[in-house]
Amino acid sequence: MYNHNRHGYITNISMDFYYFSLKNNESQANGQIPGMLVTSASRNASRHRRRDLLAIYLRISGEHRYKADEISMMAHDAADQFFQTQGSVTKAMQTACEQINRQILENNIDRAYEGVQAKGSINIAVLHEQWLFLCQYGVAAAIRISAEKFDSYVMPEEASEFLGQMKRIQPRFFQSALSPGDLILLCGRPPAS
């Protein structure tokens, strides 16, 4: 976002990305969510990604043997992949999503004889300049609350697609302009109210 100062020069106004994770488990609030990651670019990131802020919410369901730290590591690997990918924001999000899909699919194939079948869902949110970019696959929803309006980004009917089920995936993409003070909620299923 840019602003003109009193001398007519354009100054850059940065937006901060504060996050709060909340997990309710049997009516008990817990702040630790495996697969939830919010981060900025490291020094060795692609020049296209250097100012991007990234949030990933990866959920694994079904019969699986993933531990919380393994799910978190997959989210970190996807973040690294995102920040190393050159080109558009959507290309980088697609690449990160495909990497997680490949990891879960390979694990599912290796454990097929055990009857273990993990299903992944992902929400990726990127703050790129003053724009919010979203990438979703599986059971994933995002809600944007601003002073002027309320936007919901979710698949209309129940998702039958999950990460780790097929080789090729086609995530859903959304984008929206952001203003300071906007609130973004990433969740699996949208709340009833």
Order of alpha helices (4+ residues) and beta strands (2+ residues): beta-beta-beta-beta-beta-beta-alpha-alpha-beta-beta-beta-beta-beta-beta
